Amino acid sequence: MSKWDKLLCRLYSLSPDLRFEELQKILEAYGYTMTAPKSGSGHYTFRKKGRNIITIPKHKPIKRVYINLVRETVEMEEGIDENT
């Protein structure tokens, strides 16, 4: 199993030890671009044309709700890729 597959496995299992950098790597692999926060905020924004904006705070640990949001995004992207 490759590192990428292991990372996705951890995402699908909603592993509580996922780091912000790992979620960033996953979203960027699906074409999202990250925008750094302004004025000292810790919330990073991920954008992709034609998709909803995803905002994730860079905290430790990452809350489950944000991990689930990335998981749902990946599932949606995978569904779109299979249909094209």
C-alpha positions in Angstrom: 0.0 0.0 0.0 1.4 3.4 -1.0 1.8 6.4 1.3 -1.1 8.1 -0.6 -3.3 5.1 -0.1 -2.5 5.0 3.6 -3.2 8.7 3.9 -6.6 8.3 2.2 -7.3 5.3 4.5 -6.7 7.4 7.5 -9.0 10.1 6.1 -11.8 7.7 5.4 -11.6 6.3 8.9 -11.7 9.8 10.3 -8.5 9.3 12.1 -8.2 11.9 14.9 -4.4 12.2 14.5 -4.5 13.7 11.0 -2.5 16.9 10.7 -3.4 20.1 8.9 -0.5 19.5 6.4 -2.0 16.1 5.5 -5.4 17.6 4.8 -3.7 20.3 2.8 -1.8 17.7 0.7 -5.0 15.8 0.0 -7.0 18.9 -1.1 -4.1 20.2 -3.3 -3.9 16.8 -5.0 -7.5 17.3 -6.1 -6.8 20.7 -7.5 -7.7 23.0 -4.6 -5.4 26.0 -4.0 -4.7 27.3 -0.5 -5.0 30.9 0.5 -3.1 32.0 3.6 -5.1 33.9 6.2 -4.8 37.7 6.7 -4.6 39.7 9.8 -3.4 36.9 12.1 -6.2 34.5 11.6 -5.5 30.8 11.7 -8.2 29.8 9.2 -6.9 28.7 5.8 -9.1 28.8 2.7 -9.0 26.2 -0.1 -10.6 27.1 -3.4 -11.3 25.3 -6.7 -13.3 26.7 -9.6 -16.9 25.5 -9.6 -16.7 24.0 -6.0 -17.6 25.2 -2.6 -14.9 27.1 -0.6 -13.4 25.0 2.2 -12.1 26.8 5.3 -10.0 24.9 7.8 -8.4 26.3 11.0 -4.8 25.3 11.6 -5.2 24.0 15.1 -3.9 20.9 16.8 -5.7 18.6 16.8 -7.9 19.1 13.8 -11.5 18.8 14.8 -13.4 15.8 13.4 -15.9 18.1 11.5 -13.1 19.4 9.3 -11.7 15.9 8.6 -15.2 14.8 7.7 -15.6 17.9 5.4 -12.4 16.9 3.5 -13.5 13.3 3.4 -16.9 14.3 1.8 -15.0 16.5 -0.7 -12.7 13.7 -1.7 -15.7 11.3 -2.1 -17.4 13.9 -4.3 -14.3 14.5 -6.4 -13.8 10.7 -6.8 -17.4 10.4 -7.9 -16.9 13.2 -10.5 -13.7 11.6 -11.8 -15.4 8.2 -12.3 -18.2 9.8 -14.3 -16.0 11.7 -16.7 
